[in-house]
Amino acid sequence: MFVGLIVFVGIQLVPTKRNQSSDVLETDFNEVFKVSNNLQSIIKNSCYDCHSNNTNYPWYNKIQPVSWFLEKHINEGKKELNFSTFGDYSKRKQKSKLKSIINQIRDDKMPLKSYTLIHRNTKLNELQKKEVIEWFTKLKDSV
């Protein structure tokens, strides 16, 4: 038990890279497509923590091994879709990502249930889902 306690305390000293930036890039999704304030708020609240260059970290991020898990999860999310660099994607990739976003939201796969379980305010209600899906569909058809 004592060894376990020492290991737990010891791993608290291992730093993780934080995904935080105050810069809003000109390639940011909300900049490129001039998203309305309401829709921008929904997208930032429900998507940006895992799919942008600026994560709003919860208090428990300071505890290892939780922060390692979060870091890995955020890196995977950004690899799949990064709203901060969306404008750098080719038109074909943008269209593909928009189609994927629509399907993920429609099928209740995003935001992740494991995420909304702890962050209840990030779960999209039916009206928000409808609004986001309609807007993304129009955008996909115009890209």
N, CA, C and O atoms as a GROMACS GRO file, in nm:
protein
  572
    1MET      N    1   0.083  -0.120   0.000
    1MET     CA    2   0.000   0.000   0.000
    1MET      C    3   0.087   0.126   0.000
    1MET      O    4   0.059   0.223  -0.070
    2PHE      N    5   0.193   0.123   0.079
    2PHE     CA    6   0.283   0.238   0.087
    2PHE      C    7   0.349   0.265  -0.047
    2PHE      O    8   0.362   0.381  -0.088
    3VAL      N    9   0.390   0.158  -0.117
    3VAL     CA   10   0.453   0.172  -0.249
    3VAL      C   11   0.353   0.233  -0.347
    3VAL      O   12   0.389   0.320  -0.427
    4GLY      N   13   0.228   0.189  -0.341
    4GLY     CA   14   0.123   0.243  -0.428
    4GLY      C   15   0.103   0.392  -0.405
    4GLY      O   16   0.085   0.468  -0.500
    5LEU      N   17   0.107   0.433  -0.280
    5LEU     CA   18   0.092   0.574  -0.244
    5LEU      C   19   0.209   0.655  -0.299
    5LEU      O   20   0.191   0.765  -0.352
    6ILE      N   21   0.329   0.602  -0.286
    6ILE     CA   22   0.448   0.671  -0.337
    6ILE      C   23   0.441   0.684  -0.490
    6ILE      O   24   0.474   0.789  -0.545
    7VAL      N   25   0.400   0.577  -0.558
    7VAL     CA   26   0.386   0.582  -0.703
    7VAL      C   27   0.282   0.686  -0.742
    7VAL      O   28   0.305   0.765  -0.834
    8PHE      N   29   0.167   0.687  -0.673
    8PHE     CA   30   0.060   0.783  -0.704
    8PHE      C   31   0.110   0.926  -0.685
    8PHE      O   32   0.086   1.012  -0.770
    9VAL      N   33   0.178   0.952  -0.576
    9VAL     CA   34   0.233   1.086  -0.551
    9VAL      C   35   0.339   1.118  -0.656
    9VAL      O   36   0.344   1.231  -0.706
   10GLY      N   37   0.424   1.022  -0.688
   10GLY     CA   38   0.530   1.043  -0.786
   10GLY      C   39   0.478   1.078  -0.924
   10GLY      O   40   0.534   1.165  -0.991
   11ILE      N   41   0.372   1.012  -0.968
   11ILE     CA   42   0.321   1.041  -1.103
   11ILE      C   43   0.255   1.178  -1.112
   11ILE      O   44   0.232   1.229  -1.221
   12GLN      N   45   0.225   1.238  -0.998
   12GLN     CA   46   0.168   1.373  -1.000
   12GLN      C   47   0.271   1.474  -1.049
   12GLN      O   48   0.236   1.584  -1.094
   13LEU      N   49   0.397   1.438  -1.041
   13LEU     CA   50   0.504   1.528  -1.083
   13LEU      C   51   0.534   1.521  -1.233
   13LEU      O   52   0.611   1.601  -1.284
   14VAL      N   53   0.473   1.425  -1.302
   14VAL     CA   54   0.496   1.411  -1.446
   14VAL      C   55   0.401   1.506  -1.519
   14VAL      O   56   0.279   1.490  -1.513
   15PRO      N   57   0.457   1.606  -1.589
   15PRO     CA   58   0.372   1.705  -1.656
   15PRO      C   59   0.308   1.652  -1.784
   15PRO      O   60   0.357   1.557  -1.846
   16THR      N   61   0.200   1.713  -1.822
   16THR     CA   62   0.136   1.686  -1.951
   16THR      C   63   0.130   1.816  -2.029
   16THR      O   64   0.133   1.926  -1.972
   17LYS      N   65   0.122   1.803  -2.158
   17LYS     CA   66   0.112   1.920  -2.244
   17LYS      C   67  -0.032   1.970  -2.243
   17LYS      O   68  -0.125   1.892  -2.263
   18ARG      N   69  -0.051   2.098  -2.222
   18ARG     CA   70  -0.185   2.154  -2.217
   18ARG      C   71  -0.223   2.208  -2.354
   18ARG      O   72  -0.142   2.272  -2.422
   19ASN      N   73  -0.344   2.183  -2.394
   19ASN     CA   74  -0.397   2.225  -2.522
   19ASN      C   75  -0.473   2.358  -2.502
   19ASN      O   76  -0.596   2.362  -2.506
   20GLN      N   77  -0.396   2.464  -2.482
   20GLN     CA   78  -0.459   2.593  -2.459
   20GLN      C   79  -0.388   2.702  -2.538
   20GLN      O   80  -0.265   2.709  -2.541
   21SER      N   81  -0.467   2.784  -2.601
   21SER     CA   82  -0.416   2.897  -2.676
   21SER      C   83  -0.522   3.005  -2.679
   21SER      O   84  -0.640   2.976  -2.699
   22SER      N   85  -0.481   3.127  -2.659
   22SER     CA   86  -0.577   3.238  -2.665
   22SER      C   87  -0.590   3.291  -2.808
   22SER      O   88  -0.675   3.376  -2.836
   23ASP      N   89  -0.506   3.240  -2.898
   23ASP     CA   90  -0.509   3.284  -3.037
   23ASP      C   91  -0.630   3.226  -3.109
   23ASP      O   92  -0.660   3.108  -3.097
   24VAL      N   93  -0.700   3.312  -3.182
   24VAL     CA   94  -0.806   3.266  -3.271
   24VAL      C   95  -0.750   3.278  -3.412
   24VAL      O   96  -0.734   3.388  -3.464
   25LEU      N   97  -0.721   3.165  -3.470
   25LEU     CA   98  -0.660   3.162  -3.603
   25LEU      C   99  -0.760   3.203  -3.710
   25LEU      O  100  -0.881   3.184  -3.694
   26GLU      N  101  -0.710   3.259  -3.818
   26GLU     CA  102  -0.799   3.294  -3.929
   26GLU      C  103  -0.854   3.170  -3.997
   26GLU      O  104  -0.948   3.178  -4.076
   27THR      N  105  -0.795   3.054  -3.967
   27THR     CA  106  -0.843   2.927  -4.022
   27THR      C  107  -0.947   2.861  -3.931
   27THR      O  108  -0.998   2.754  -3.962
   28ASP      N  109  -0.978   2.926  -3.818
   28ASP     CA  110  -1.078   2.872  -3.725
   28ASP      C  111  -1.214   2.865  -3.793
   28ASP      O  112  -1.254   2.957  -3.866
   29PHE      N  113  -1.283   2.758  -3.769
   29PHE     CA  114  -1.414   2.733  -3.829
   29PHE      C  115  -1.506   2.854  -3.818
   29PHE      O  116  -1.569   2.894  -3.916
   30ASN      N  117  -1.514   2.911  -3.698
   30ASN     CA  118  -1.605   3.024  -3.676
   30ASN      C  119  -1.562   3.150  -3.750
   30ASN      O  120  -1.644   3.237  -3.779
   31GLU      N  121  -1.435   3.161  -3.779
   31GLU     CA  122  -1.385   3.276  -3.856
   31GLU      C  123  -1.408   3.256  -4.005
   31GLU      O  124  -1.451   3.348  -4.075
   32VAL      N  125  -1.382   3.137  -4.052
   32VAL     CA  126  -1.393   3.107  -4.196
   32VAL      C  127  -1.538   3.117  -4.242
   32VAL      O  128  -1.565   3.169  -4.350
   33PHE      N  129  -1.630   3.066  -4.161
   33PHE     CA  130  -1.770   3.058  -4.206
   33PHE      C  131  -1.862   3.161  -4.142
   33PHE      O  132  -1.983   3.157  -4.165
   34LYS      N  133  -1.809   3.252  -4.063
   34LYS     CA  134  -1.888   3.360  -4.002
   34LYS      C  135  -2.015   3.303  -3.937
   34LYS      O  136  -2.127   3.339  -3.972
   35VAL      N  137  -1.993   3.216  -3.842
   35VAL     CA  138  -2.100   3.147  -3.772
   35VAL      C  139  -2.173   3.245  -3.679
   35VAL      O  140  -2.109   3.330  -3.617
   36SER      N  141  -2.304   3.233  -3.671
   36SER     CA  142  -2.382   3.320  -3.582
   36SER      C  143  -2.338   3.299  -3.437
   36SER      O  144  -2.285   3.194  -3.402
   37ASN      N  145  -2.361   3.400  -3.355
   37ASN     CA  146  -2.319   3.392  -3.214
   37ASN      C  147  -2.383   3.275  -3.142
   37ASN      O  148  -2.317   3.207  -3.064
   38ASN      N  149  -2.511   3.250  -3.167
   38ASN     CA  150  -2.582   3.141  -3.101
   38ASN      C  151  -2.521   3.006  -3.140
   38ASN      O  152  -2.491   2.924  -3.054
   39LEU      N  153  -2.503   2.985  -3.269
   39LEU     CA  154  -2.448   2.858  -3.316
   39LEU      C  155  -2.302   2.843  -3.273
   39LEU      O  156  -2.257   2.734  -3.238
   40GLN      N  157  -2.229   2.953  -3.277
   40GLN     CA  158  -2.090   2.952  -3.234
   40GLN      C  159  -2.080   2.909  -3.088
   40GLN      O  160  -1.992   2.832  -3.052
   41SER      N  161  -2.168   2.958  -3.006
   41SER     CA  162  -2.171   2.923  -2.865
   41SER      C  163  -2.197   2.774  -2.846
   41SER      O  164  -2.133   2.710  -2.762
   42ILE      N  165  -2.291   2.719  -2.921
   42ILE     CA  166  -2.323   2.576  -2.912
   42ILE      C  167  -2.203   2.492  -2.953
   42ILE      O  168  -2.166   2.398  -2.883
   43ILE      N  169  -2.142   2.526  -3.066
   43ILE     CA  170  -2.029   2.449  -3.118
   43ILE      C  171  -1.910   2.456  -3.023
   43ILE      O  172  -1.847   2.355  -2.994
   44LYS      N  173  -1.880   2.576  -2.975
   44LYS     CA  174  -1.766   2.590  -2.883
   44LYS      C  175  -1.792   2.513  -2.754
   44LYS      O  176  -1.702   2.447  -2.702
   45ASN      N  177  -1.911   2.520  -2.703
   45ASN     CA  178  -1.944   2.454  -2.578
   45ASN      C  179  -1.941   2.302  -2.590
   45ASN      O  180  -1.896   2.234  -2.497
   46SER      N  181  -1.988   2.248  -2.701
   46SER     CA  182  -2.002   2.103  -2.715
   46SER      C  183  -1.890   2.035  -2.792
   46SER      O  184  -1.877   1.912  -2.786
   47CYS      N  185  -1.808   2.110  -2.865
   47CYS     CA  186  -1.710   2.047  -2.954
   47CYS      C  187  -1.566   2.090  -2.931
   47CYS      O  188  -1.473   2.010  -2.945
   48TYR      N  189  -1.546   2.215  -2.895
   48TYR     CA  190  -1.412   2.273  -2.898
   48TYR      C  191  -1.314   2.216  -2.794
   48TYR      O  192  -1.194   2.221  -2.817
   49ASP      N  193  -1.363   2.163  -2.682
   49ASP     CA  194  -1.269   2.111  -2.582
   49ASP      C  195  -1.183   1.999  -2.640
   49ASP      O  196  -1.065   1.988  -2.606
   50CYS      N  197  -1.241   1.916  -2.724
   50CYS     CA  198  -1.167   1.802  -2.782
   50CYS      C  199  -1.126   1.825  -2.927
   50CYS      O  200  -1.039   1.754  -2.979
   51HIS      N  201  -1.187   1.922  -2.993
   51HIS     CA  202  -1.166   1.940  -3.137
   51HIS      C  203  -1.120   2.082  -3.172
   51HIS      O  204  -1.166   2.139  -3.271
   52SER      N  205  -1.031   2.138  -3.092
   52SER     CA  206  -0.975   2.270  -3.124
   52SER      C  207  -0.840   2.283  -3.053
   52SER      O  208  -0.796   2.191  -2.984
   53ASN      N  209  -0.777   2.397  -3.071
   53ASN     CA  210  -0.648   2.423  -3.007
   53ASN      C  211  -0.664   2.487  -2.869
   53ASN      O  212  -0.566   2.534  -2.812
   54ASN      N  213  -0.785   2.490  -2.816
   54ASN     CA  214  -0.807   2.552  -2.687
   54ASN      C  215  -0.908   2.474  -2.604
   54ASN      O  216  -1.029   2.484  -2.625
   55THR      N  217  -0.856   2.396  -2.512
   55THR     CA  218  -0.940   2.316  -2.424
   55THR      C  219  -0.965   2.392  -2.294
   55THR      O  220  -0.874   2.450  -2.236
   56ASN      N  221  -1.089   2.390  -2.251
   56ASN     CA  222  -1.126   2.444  -2.121
   56ASN      C  223  -1.119   2.326  -2.023
   56ASN      O  224  -1.210   2.243  -2.018
   57TYR      N  225  -1.011   2.318  -1.948
   57TYR     CA  226  -0.985   2.201  -1.865
   57TYR      C  227  -1.067   2.201  -1.736
   57TYR      O  228  -1.087   2.305  -1.674
   58PRO      N  229  -1.114   2.083  -1.698
   58PRO     CA  230  -1.185   2.069  -1.570
   58PRO      C  231  -1.084   2.062  -1.455
   58PRO      O  232  -0.965   2.041  -1.478
   59TRP      N  233  -1.130   2.078  -1.334
   59TRP     CA  234  -1.043   2.077  -1.217
   59TRP      C  235  -0.964   1.947  -1.204
   59TRP      O  236  -0.849   1.947  -1.160
   60TYR      N  237  -1.026   1.837  -1.242
   60TYR     CA  238  -0.963   1.707  -1.221
   60TYR      C  239  -0.852   1.678  -1.323
   60TYR      O  240  -0.790   1.572  -1.317
   61ASN      N  241  -0.825   1.770  -1.414
   61ASN     CA  242  -0.715   1.753  -1.509
   61ASN      C  243  -0.580   1.758  -1.440
   61ASN      O  244  -0.480   1.715  -1.497
   62LYS      N  245  -0.575   1.808  -1.321
   62LYS     CA  246  -0.448   1.820  -1.250
   62LYS      C  247  -0.408   1.689  -1.181
   62LYS      O  248  -0.301   1.680  -1.122
   63ILE      N  249  -0.493   1.587  -1.190
   63ILE     CA  250  -0.467   1.460  -1.122
   63ILE      C  251  -0.423   1.356  -1.225
   63ILE      O  252  -0.493   1.330  -1.324
   64GLN      N  253  -0.306   1.295  -1.200
   64GLN     CA  254  -0.260   1.185  -1.285
   64GLN      C  255  -0.323   1.056  -1.232
   64GLN      O  256  -0.338   1.044  -1.111
   65PRO      N  257  -0.359   0.964  -1.312
   65PRO     CA  258  -0.338   0.950  -1.455
   65PRO      C  259  -0.450   1.012  -1.540
   65PRO      O  260  -0.452   0.994  -1.661
   66VAL      N  261  -0.542   1.084  -1.477
   66VAL     CA  262  -0.654   1.144  -1.551
   66VAL      C  263  -0.603   1.238  -1.659
   66VAL      O  264  -0.654   1.236  -1.771
   67SER      N  265  -0.504   1.321  -1.628
   67SER     CA  266  -0.456   1.417  -1.727
   67SER      C  267  -0.392   1.348  -1.847
   67SER      O  268  -0.398   1.399  -1.959
   68TRP      N  269  -0.330   1.232  -1.825
   68TRP     CA  270  -0.275   1.156  -1.939
   68TRP      C  271  -0.388   1.107  -2.029
   68TRP      O  272  -0.378   1.114  -2.152
   69PHE      N  273  -0.494   1.059  -1.968
   69PHE     CA  274  -0.610   1.013  -2.045
   69PHE      C  275  -0.670   1.129  -2.124
   69PHE      O  276  -0.699   1.114  -2.243
   70LEU      N  277  -0.687   1.244  -2.060
   70LEU     CA  278  -0.743   1.361  -2.129
   70LEU      C  279  -0.653   1.406  -2.243
   70LEU      O  280  -0.701   1.438  -2.352
   71GLU      N  281  -0.523   1.410  -2.219
   71GLU     CA  282  -0.429   1.452  -2.322
   71GLU      C  283  -0.438   1.360  -2.445
   71GLU      O  284  -0.441   1.408  -2.558
   72LYS      N  285  -0.443   1.230  -2.421
   72LYS     CA  286  -0.454   1.133  -2.530
   72LYS      C  287  -0.587   1.152  -2.604
   72LYS      O  288  -0.591   1.150  -2.727
   73HIS      N  289  -0.694   1.170  -2.530
   73HIS     CA  290  -0.826   1.187  -2.589
   73HIS      C  291  -0.834   1.314  -2.674
   73HIS      O  292  -0.888   1.312  -2.784
   74ILE      N  293  -0.779   1.422  -2.624
   74ILE     CA  294  -0.779   1.550  -2.697
   74ILE      C  295  -0.695   1.538  -2.823
   74ILE      O  296  -0.736   1.585  -2.929
   75ASN      N  297  -0.578   1.476  -2.814
   75ASN     CA  298  -0.492   1.459  -2.932
   75ASN      C  299  -0.562   1.376  -3.039
   75ASN      O  300  -0.554   1.408  -3.157
   76GLU      N  301  -0.631   1.270  -2.998
   76GLU     CA  302  -0.707   1.188  -3.094
   76GLU      C  303  -0.821   1.268  -3.156
   76GLU      O  304  -0.846   1.259  -3.276
   77GLY      N  305  -0.891   1.346  -3.073
   77GLY     CA  306  -1.001   1.428  -3.124
   77GLY      C  307  -0.954   1.530  -3.225
   77GLY      O  308  -1.018   1.550  -3.328
   78LYS      N  309  -0.843   1.597  -3.195
   78LYS     CA  310  -0.788   1.697  -3.287
   78LYS      C  311  -0.736   1.634  -3.414
   78LYS      O  312  -0.743   1.694  -3.521
   79LYS      N  313  -0.684   1.513  -3.404
   79LYS     CA  314  -0.634   1.444  -3.523
   79LYS      C  315  -0.750   1.414  -3.618
   79LYS      O  316  -0.735   1.422  -3.740
   80GLU      N  317  -0.864   1.380  -3.562
   80GLU     CA  318  -0.983   1.350  -3.642
   80GLU      C  319  -1.047   1.477  -3.699
   80GLU      O  320  -1.088   1.479  -3.815
   81LEU      N  321  -1.055   1.581  -3.617
   81LEU     CA  322  -1.118   1.707  -3.658
   81LEU      C  323  -1.066   1.818  -3.568
   81LEU      O  324  -1.073   1.808  -3.446
   82ASN      N  325  -1.014   1.923  -3.630
   82ASN     CA  326  -0.967   2.038  -3.554
   82ASN      C  327  -1.035   2.163  -3.609
   82ASN      O  328  -1.003   2.211  -3.717
   83PHE      N  329  -1.130   2.214  -3.530
   83PHE     CA  330  -1.202   2.335  -3.573
   83PHE      C  331  -1.109   2.455  -3.584
   83PHE      O  332  -1.139   2.547  -3.660
   84SER      N  333  -0.998   2.457  -3.511
   84SER     CA  334  -0.906   2.571  -3.517
   84SER      C  335  -0.835   2.580  -3.651
   84SER      O  336  -0.794   2.689  -3.692
   85THR      N  337  -0.820   2.469  -3.720
   85THR     CA  338  -0.750   2.469  -3.850
   85THR      C  339  -0.842   2.422  -3.964
   85THR      O  340  -0.793   2.383  -4.070
   86PHE      N  341  -0.970   2.427  -3.943
   86PHE     CA  342  -1.066   2.378  -4.042
   86PHE      C  343  -1.050   2.449  -4.177
   86PHE      O  344  -1.068   2.387  -4.282
   87GLY      N  345  -1.017   2.575  -4.174
   87GLY     CA  346  -0.999   2.652  -4.298
   87GLY      C  347  -0.881   2.606  -4.381
   87GLY      O  348  -0.874   2.637  -4.500
   88ASP      N  349  -0.788   2.533  -4.322
   88ASP     CA  350  -0.674   2.478  -4.396
   88ASP      C  351  -0.709   2.350  -4.471
   88ASP      O  352  -0.634   2.308  -4.559
   89TYR      N  353  -0.821   2.288  -4.435
   89TYR     CA  354  -0.862   2.165  -4.503
   89TYR      C  355  -0.901   2.196  -4.647
   89TYR      O  356  -0.951   2.304  -4.677
   90SER      N  357  -0.878   2.101  -4.735
   90SER     CA  358  -0.925   2.117  -4.874
   90SER      C  359  -1.078   2.119  -4.873
   90SER      O  360  -1.140   2.074  -4.776
   91LYS      N  361  -1.137   2.171  -4.978
   91LYS     CA  362  -1.284   2.175  -4.988
   91LYS      C  363  -1.343   2.035  -4.975
   91LYS      O  364  -1.446   2.015  -4.911
   92ARG      N  365  -1.276   1.939  -5.038
   92ARG     CA  366  -1.324   1.800  -5.032
   92ARG      C  367  -1.322   1.748  -4.888
   92ARG      O  368  -1.416   1.682  -4.844
   93LYS      N  369  -1.213   1.777  -4.817
   93LYS     CA  370  -1.202   1.731  -4.678
   93LYS      C  371  -1.303   1.806  -4.590
   93LYS      O  372  -1.362   1.746  -4.500
   94GLN      N  373  -1.324   1.935  -4.615
   94GLN     CA  374  -1.424   2.010  -4.539
   94GLN      C  375  -1.562   1.947  -4.555
   94GLN      O  376  -1.634   1.926  -4.457
   95LYS      N  377  -1.596   1.918  -4.679
   95LYS     CA  378  -1.727   1.858  -4.707
   95LYS      C  379  -1.740   1.723  -4.637
   95LYS      O  380  -1.845   1.692  -4.579
   96SER      N  381  -1.635   1.643  -4.642
   96SER     CA  382  -1.634   1.513  -4.576
   96SER      C  383  -1.649   1.527  -4.425
   96SER      O  384  -1.725   1.453  -4.363
   97LYS      N  385  -1.577   1.621  -4.367
   97LYS     CA  386  -1.584   1.643  -4.222
   97LYS      C  387  -1.723   1.693  -4.183
   97LYS      O  388  -1.778   1.651  -4.081
   98LEU      N  389  -1.780   1.782  -4.261
   98LEU     CA  390  -1.914   1.833  -4.232
   98LEU      C  391  -2.017   1.720  -4.236
   98LEU      O  392  -2.106   1.712  -4.150
   99LYS      N  393  -2.004   1.633  -4.335
   99LYS     CA  394  -2.094   1.518  -4.345
   99LYS      C  395  -2.079   1.428  -4.221
   99LYS      O  396  -2.178   1.381  -4.165
  100SER      N  397  -1.956   1.406  -4.180
  100SER     CA  398  -1.929   1.324  -4.062
  100SER      C  399  -1.986   1.389  -3.936
  100SER      O  400  -2.046   1.320  -3.852
  101ILE      N  401  -1.969   1.520  -3.921
  101ILE     CA  402  -2.023   1.592  -3.805
  101ILE      C  403  -2.174   1.574  -3.799
  101ILE      O  404  -2.230   1.544  -3.693
  102ILE      N  405  -2.240   1.592  -3.911
  102ILE     CA  406  -2.386   1.578  -3.918
  102ILE      C  407  -2.427   1.438  -3.872
  102ILE      O  408  -2.517   1.423  -3.789
  103ASN      N  409  -2.363   1.337  -3.927
  103ASN     CA  410  -2.396   1.198  -3.891
  103ASN      C  411  -2.369   1.168  -3.745
  103ASN      O  412  -2.448   1.102  -3.678
  104GLN      N  413  -2.255   1.217  -3.694
  104GLN     CA  414  -2.220   1.193  -3.554
  104GLN      C  415  -2.322   1.256  -3.459
  104GLN      O  416  -2.360   1.195  -3.359
  105ILE      N  417  -2.365   1.376  -3.490
  105ILE     CA  418  -2.464   1.443  -3.405
  105ILE      C  419  -2.600   1.375  -3.419
  105ILE      O  420  -2.667   1.348  -3.319
  106ARG      N  421  -2.640   1.346  -3.541
  106ARG     CA  422  -2.768   1.281  -3.565
  106ARG      C  423  -2.777   1.146  -3.494
  106ARG      O  424  -2.882   1.110  -3.440
  107ASP      N  425  -2.666   1.071  -3.493
  107ASP     CA  426  -2.664   0.938  -3.432
  107ASP      C  427  -2.629   0.941  -3.283
  107ASP      O  428  -2.605   0.837  -3.222
  108ASP      N  429  -2.626   1.060  -3.225
  108ASP     CA  430  -2.593   1.079  -3.082
  108ASP      C  431  -2.457   1.021  -3.045
  108ASP      O  432  -2.438   0.972  -2.933
  109LYS      N  433  -2.362   1.027  -3.137
  109LYS     CA  434  -2.227   0.980  -3.109
  109LYS      C  435  -2.136   1.093  -3.063
  109LYS      O  436  -2.030   1.070  -3.004
  110MET      N  437  -2.178   1.217  -3.090
  110MET     CA  438  -2.102   1.335  -3.048
  110MET      C  439  -2.200   1.437  -2.994
  110MET      O  440  -2.309   1.452  -3.048
  111PRO      N  441  -2.163   1.508  -2.890
  111PRO     CA  442  -2.047   1.482  -2.808
  111PRO      C  443  -2.057   1.345  -2.741
  111PRO      O  444  -2.166   1.292  -2.722
  112LEU      N  445  -1.941   1.290  -2.707
  112LEU     CA  446  -1.936   1.156  -2.648
  112LEU      C  447  -2.017   1.149  -2.520
  112LEU      O  448  -2.018   1.242  -2.440
  113LYS      N  449  -2.084   1.038  -2.501
  113LYS     CA  450  -2.164   1.017  -2.379
  113LYS      C  451  -2.075   1.022  -2.255
  113LYS      O  452  -2.117   1.074  -2.151
  114SER      N  453  -1.954   0.968  -2.264
  114SER     CA  454  -1.863   0.972  -2.149
  114SER      C  455  -1.827   1.116  -2.112
  114SER      O  456  -1.800   1.146  -1.996
  115TYR      N  457  -1.827   1.204  -2.210
  115TYR     CA  458  -1.796   1.345  -2.186
  115TYR      C  459  -1.918   1.418  -2.129
  115TYR      O  460  -1.906   1.493  -2.032
  116THR      N  461  -2.034   1.396  -2.189
  116THR     CA  462  -2.154   1.465  -2.142
  116THR      C  463  -2.201   1.414  -2.006
  116THR      O  464  -2.275   1.483  -1.936
  117LEU      N  465  -2.160   1.295  -1.970
  117LEU     CA  466  -2.194   1.241  -1.838
  117LEU      C  467  -2.138   1.330  -1.727
  117LEU      O  468  -2.204   1.357  -1.627
  118ILE      N  469  -2.015   1.375  -1.748
  118ILE     CA  470  -1.949   1.461  -1.650
  118ILE      C  471  -1.976   1.609  -1.679
  118ILE      O  472  -1.989   1.689  -1.586
  119HIS      N  473  -1.985   1.645  -1.805
  119HIS     CA  474  -2.007   1.785  -1.847
  119HIS      C  475  -2.148   1.796  -1.906
  119HIS      O  476  -2.165   1.805  -2.027
  120ARG      N  477  -2.245   1.796  -1.820
  120ARG     CA  478  -2.386   1.791  -1.864
  120ARG      C  479  -2.426   1.909  -1.952
  120ARG      O  480  -2.513   1.895  -2.038
  121ASN      N  481  -2.364   2.023  -1.934
  121ASN     CA  482  -2.399   2.141  -2.014
  121ASN      C  483  -2.352   2.132  -2.159
  121ASN      O  484  -2.385   2.219  -2.240
  122THR      N  485  -2.274   2.029  -2.192
  122THR     CA  486  -2.226   2.014  -2.330
  122THR      C  487  -2.319   1.927  -2.415
  122THR      O  488  -2.306   1.922  -2.537
  123LYS      N  489  -2.412   1.859  -2.351
  123LYS     CA  490  -2.505   1.772  -2.423
  123LYS      C  491  -2.601   1.859  -2.503
  123LYS      O  492  -2.657   1.956  -2.452
  124LEU      N  493  -2.619   1.823  -2.630
  124LEU     CA  494  -2.710   1.898  -2.716
  124LEU      C  495  -2.853   1.854  -2.692
  124LEU      O  496  -2.883   1.735  -2.692
  125ASN      N  497  -2.942   1.952  -2.672
  125ASN     CA  498  -3.083   1.917  -2.663
  125ASN      C  499  -3.138   1.902  -2.806
  125ASN      O  500  -3.068   1.932  -2.902
  126GLU      N  501  -3.259   1.857  -2.818
  126GLU     CA  502  -3.316   1.829  -2.952
  126GLU      C  503  -3.321   1.954  -3.040
  126GLU      O  504  -3.293   1.945  -3.160
  127LEU      N  505  -3.355   2.068  -2.984
  127LEU     CA  506  -3.359   2.192  -3.061
  127LEU      C  507  -3.220   2.230  -3.110
  127LEU      O  508  -3.203   2.269  -3.226
  128GLN      N  509  -3.121   2.219  -3.024
  128GLN     CA  510  -2.984   2.250  -3.063
  128GLN      C  511  -2.936   2.154  -3.172
  128GLN      O  512  -2.873   2.195  -3.270
  129LYS      N  513  -2.965   2.026  -3.154
  129LYS     CA  514  -2.925   1.927  -3.254
  129LYS      C  515  -2.985   1.962  -3.389
  129LYS      O  516  -2.916   1.960  -3.491
  130LYS      N  517  -3.113   1.994  -3.390
  130LYS     CA  518  -3.181   2.028  -3.515
  130LYS      C  519  -3.116   2.150  -3.580
  130LYS      O  520  -3.088   2.151  -3.699
  131GLU      N  521  -3.094   2.253  -3.499
  131GLU     CA  522  -3.034   2.377  -3.550
  131GLU      C  523  -2.894   2.352  -3.607
  131GLU      O  524  -2.861   2.400  -3.715
  132VAL      N  525  -2.813   2.279  -3.533
  132VAL     CA  526  -2.676   2.252  -3.576
  132VAL      C  527  -2.675   2.165  -3.702
  132VAL      O  528  -2.600   2.194  -3.796
  133ILE      N  529  -2.755   2.062  -3.704
  133ILE     CA  530  -2.760   1.973  -3.821
  133ILE      C  531  -2.807   2.048  -3.945
  133ILE      O  532  -2.749   2.032  -4.052
  134GLU      N  533  -2.910   2.130  -3.931
  134GLU     CA  534  -2.960   2.208  -4.046
  134GLU      C  535  -2.852   2.302  -4.097
  134GLU      O  536  -2.831   2.312  -4.218
  135TRP      N  537  -2.784   2.371  -4.006
  135TRP     CA  538  -2.682   2.468  -4.047
  135TRP      C  539  -2.565   2.397  -4.114
  135TRP      O  540  -2.518   2.441  -4.219
  136PHE      N  541  -2.517   2.287  -4.054
  136PHE     CA  542  -2.406   2.214  -4.112
  136PHE      C  543  -2.444   2.153  -4.248
  136PHE      O  544  -2.361   2.146  -4.338
  137THR      N  545  -2.568   2.111  -4.263
  137THR     CA  546  -2.613   2.056  -4.391
  137THR      C  547  -2.611   2.163  -4.500
  137THR      O  548  -2.563   2.138  -4.610
  138LYS      N  549  -2.662   2.282  -4.468
  138LYS     CA  550  -2.658   2.393  -4.565
  138LYS      C  551  -2.514   2.427  -4.601
  138LYS      O  552  -2.481   2.449  -4.717
  139LEU      N  553  -2.428   2.431  -4.499
  139LEU     CA  554  -2.288   2.464  -4.521
  139LEU      C  555  -2.223   2.357  -4.609
  139LEU      O  556  -2.152   2.390  -4.704
  140LYS      N  557  -2.247   2.230  -4.579
  140LYS     CA  558  -2.190   2.120  -4.657
  140LYS      C  559  -2.230   2.131  -4.805
  140LYS      O  560  -2.149   2.108  -4.894
  141ASP      N  561  -2.354   2.165  -4.828
  141ASP     CA  562  -2.404   2.176  -4.965
  141ASP      C  563  -2.346   2.296  -5.039
  141ASP      O  564  -2.347   2.300  -5.162
  142SER      N  565  -2.296   2.395  -4.963
  142SER     CA  566  -2.241   2.515  -5.028
  142SER      C  567  -2.088   2.511  -5.043
  142SER      O  568  -2.031   2.593  -5.115
  143VAL      N  569  -2.023   2.417  -4.976
  143VAL     CA  570  -1.876   2.407  -4.983
  143VAL      C  571  -1.835   2.347  -5.115
  143VAL      O  572  -1.716   2.331  -5.141
   0.00000   0.00000   0.00000
